[in-house]
Amino acid sequence: MSSYIHQQRKWPAFQWKEEDFITLLSEVSNLQGRLMGRVELLGFKLKDEANLEMLIQDVIQSSEIEGEILNPDQVRSSIATRLGLDQSGVDLVDQQVEGVVDMMLDATQNSDKILTAERLFGWHAALFQTGRSGRYKIEVGQWRTEPMQVVSGGLGREIIHFEAPHADRLSNDMDLFLQWFNAIDTLDPILKAAIAHLWFVTIHPFSDGNGRIARAITDMQLSKADEVNQRFYSMSAQIKQEKKSYYQLLELTQRGDLDITAWIIWFLECLKKAIHSSNVVIGKVIQKHQFWITHRAHISNERQHHILTKLLDHFEGNLTTSKWAKLTKSSSDTALRDITDLVDKGVLVKLGSGRNTHYVLKE
């Protein structure tokens, strides 16, 4: 047997035992349909908000899988601006954030357009606008021309987890992949997403960024399966939670034969959990909407609105008077007046005492 599936004589003629996952696939399809039905009841405004929250998760979590930590405020501002949503923005958004957002929105909002090499080159260039990955200069906006290995371990103790196809094969391999991906066929669209993800990361056509682009392609195909250009669940967020098993099964599958049944089952289970998790996010969107309906009239100034928005979206640590002053660029006296006003109106609750005093939203 050859070392890797891409070295198999019949590559990429994937095989699978449909009877092993047909019930699971049906369950996932049913969950997907029920989620889309629930989303339709939200109305336009809440649908836009839910879509925003899911895209934020997708962008942040897909990057974190690769060890890239993005600023959540910048991600929110970048996506909201592109979607034309009214969100409190930040003054400056990092190029790296803009690049990931550009790729993700193109993949999901334009899922009806064909996927081409040029489009993928554009995504890659958006991810690496400086032409570097960390300290290293890489080939940007083109198929790699160098060998590619996935390696772990220190110097002299390296473990090769995977070796990608030779660079001189990439043009033909990617042509075949793109023809298959763009073809109109009878293959279940969710099953096609699972295969596309594995196929692309096995080819590993770029010097870096293959994982993020594979997940964007997956979201693109799942958008086709949902028949909407909005995202209401985050596959990347779920993969992040199962990162260890994700890499283990990819390695196992790429070292096996062309039967990818185990990978498909893992993908479907991951997708199932992602759809279940979306109910939590949608619940928070509804809760946030109800909060503003109840308390909008109690907000006296933009500083209060700014901090309450942060508390509803994401807030690191405890809200204190000094933190309020810092975030709103105001004095401590002004911050205390703002907070006391909201406590008196029943919007915030004071907890602790002395130096441990902090404030939370009233449930």
Summary of the structure (lengths in Angstrom):
residues: 363
radius of gyration: 23.1
end to end distance: 60.9
largest distance: 73.9
contacts: 1072
relative contact order: 0.13
helix: 62%
strand: 7%
